């Protein structure tokens, strides 16, 4: 009985925190790029400030058209504010790549439980898949790339 009560209280507490995050104008769950850039000025500012070199554009254009990218991030996270706008701008060089933005709360959770199902512990976590089936995860970039987003993703594709 105590376990059940504790579980119920924990669930209620997490739900309240999620609602609190929404009330504080945090994004939560799957969001569009347009909504992220329109509603969160720091993401839009960093997106506009970042430039993609011709060499990077050429590399990205060669990435497979079937590539799927899940981007787990938080609008309250400084690493996300830095890396997510860069990745979104980079992906403009290959319109075929499908990227999904999943905004998380302070507990690294989302309403669809996508983060929990994918063992997300840090933001941002960028998961690269070979194709839409998401059966073959090529790798992850967690918090920040080792070299650069383009170099790290290109290395995963080799």
C-alpha positions as CSV (number, residue, x, y, z in Angstrom):
1,X,0.0,0.0,0.0
2,X,2.9,2.4,0.9
3,X,4.5,1.6,-2.5
4,X,1.3,2.4,-4.3
5,X,0.8,5.7,-2.5
6,X,4.5,6.6,-3.1
7,X,4.1,5.8,-6.8
8,X,0.9,7.9,-7.1
9,X,2.5,10.8,-5.3
10,X,5.6,10.6,-7.5
11,X,3.5,10.5,-10.6
12,X,1.4,13.5,-9.4
13,X,4.6,15.5,-8.6
14,X,6.1,14.8,-12.0
15,X,2.9,15.8,-13.7
16,X,2.8,19.1,-11.7
17,X,6.4,19.8,-12.7
18,X,5.5,19.2,-16.3
19,X,2.5,21.5,-16.1
20,X,4.7,24.1,-14.3
21,X,7.2,23.9,-17.2
22,X,4.4,24.6,-19.7
23,X,3.1,27.5,-17.5
24,X,6.6,29.0,-17.6
25,X,6.4,28.9,-21.4
26,X,8.7,25.9,-21.8
27,X,8.2,23.8,-24.9
28,X,7.3,20.2,-24.1
29,X,6.9,17.2,-26.4
30,X,7.2,17.1,-30.2
31,X,7.5,20.6,-31.6
32,X,8.0,22.1,-35.0
33,X,11.0,24.0,-36.0
34,X,8.8,27.0,-36.8
35,X,7.2,27.0,-33.3
36,X,10.6,26.7,-31.6
37,X,12.2,29.5,-33.5
38,X,9.1,31.7,-33.3
39,X,8.4,31.2,-29.6
40,X,11.9,31.1,-28.1
41,X,13.9,34.1,-29.2
42,X,17.3,32.7,-28.1
43,X,16.9,29.8,-30.4
44,X,15.9,32.1,-33.3
45,X,18.8,34.5,-32.5
46,X,21.3,31.6,-32.5
47,X,19.8,30.1,-35.7
48,X,20.2,33.4,-37.5
49,X,23.7,34.1,-36.2
50,X,25.1,30.7,-37.3
51,X,26.5,30.4,-40.8
52,X,27.2,27.2,-42.7
53,X,30.4,27.1,-44.8
54,X,30.3,25.9,-48.4
55,X,32.4,22.9,-47.5
56,X,29.8,21.9,-44.8
57,X,27.0,22.4,-47.2
58,X,28.7,20.1,-49.7
59,X,29.2,17.4,-47.0
60,X,25.6,17.6,-45.7
61,X,24.2,17.4,-49.3
62,X,26.0,14.0,-49.6
63,X,24.3,12.6,-46.4
64,X,21.8,9.9,-47.3
65,X,18.3,11.1,-48.1
66,X,16.9,8.4,-45.7
67,X,18.7,9.8,-42.7
68,X,16.5,10.3,-39.6
69,X,17.5,12.5,-36.7
70,X,15.7,12.8,-33.3
71,X,16.7,15.9,-31.4
72,X,16.0,15.7,-27.6
73,X,16.4,19.1,-26.1
74,X,15.1,21.6,-23.5
75,X,14.3,25.2,-24.0
76,X,15.7,25.9,-20.6
77,X,19.1,24.3,-21.4
78,X,22.1,26.4,-22.5
79,X,23.6,23.5,-24.4
80,X,20.4,23.1,-26.3
81,X,20.2,26.8,-27.0
82,X,23.7,26.6,-28.5
83,X,23.6,23.3,-30.5
84,X,20.0,22.9,-31.7
85,X,19.9,26.1,-33.7
86,X,23.2,25.1,-35.3
87,X,21.9,21.7,-36.3
88,X,18.6,23.1,-37.7
89,X,20.6,25.6,-39.8
90,X,22.9,22.8,-41.0
91,X,20.0,20.6,-42.1
92,X,18.8,23.3,-44.4
93,X,21.6,22.1,-46.7
94,X,19.8,18.8,-47.3
95,X,16.0,19.1,-47.4
96,X,15.5,15.3,-47.5
97,X,16.7,14.7,-44.0
98,X,13.9,14.2,-41.6
99,X,14.5,15.7,-38.1
100,X,12.1,15.5,-35.2
101,X,12.4,18.0,-32.2
102,X,11.4,16.6,-28.8
103,X,11.3,19.2,-26.0
104,X,11.9,17.9,-22.5
105,X,11.1,19.1,-19.0
106,X,13.5,19.3,-16.1
107,X,13.3,15.6,-15.5
108,X,14.2,14.9,-19.1
109,X,10.7,13.7,-19.8
110,X,8.0,14.4,-22.4
111,X,4.3,13.5,-22.6
112,X,4.8,10.8,-25.2
113,X,7.6,9.1,-23.1
114,X,9.9,9.2,-26.1
115,X,12.9,10.3,-23.9
116,X,12.3,7.5,-21.4
117,X,12.0,4.9,-24.2
118,X,15.3,6.1,-25.7
119,X,17.2,6.4,-22.4
120,X,17.8,10.1,-22.6
121,X,19.7,11.5,-19.7
122,X,21.2,14.7,-21.1
123,X,20.2,17.6,-23.3
124,X,20.6,17.9,-26.1
125,X,20.9,14.4,-27.2
126,X,20.9,14.0,-31.0
127,X,20.2,10.4,-32.2
128,X,21.1,9.6,-35.8
129,X,19.3,6.8,-37.6
130,X,20.0,5.2,-41.0
131,X,16.4,5.5,-42.1
132,X,12.8,6.0,-41.1
133,X,12.4,2.6,-39.5
134,X,14.7,3.7,-36.7
135,X,15.9,0.2,-36.3
136,X,19.5,1.1,-37.0
137,X,20.8,3.8,-34.6
138,X,24.1,5.0,-36.0
139,X,25.1,6.9,-32.9
140,X,24.4,9.9,-30.6
141,X,25.8,13.3,-30.0
142,X,25.3,14.1,-26.3
143,X,25.4,17.7,-25.1
144,X,28.0,18.9,-27.6
145,X,29.8,17.4,-30.6
146,X,33.4,16.1,-30.3
147,X,34.6,18.0,-33.3
148,X,31.6,19.7,-35.0
149,X,28.1,18.6,-35.7
150,X,28.9,18.1,-39.4
151,X,32.1,16.1,-38.7
152,X,30.6,14.0,-36.0
153,X,27.5,13.1,-38.1
154,X,29.6,12.4,-41.2
155,X,31.9,10.1,-39.1
156,X,28.8,8.2,-38.0
157,X,27.8,7.6,-41.6
158,X,31.1,6.0,-42.5
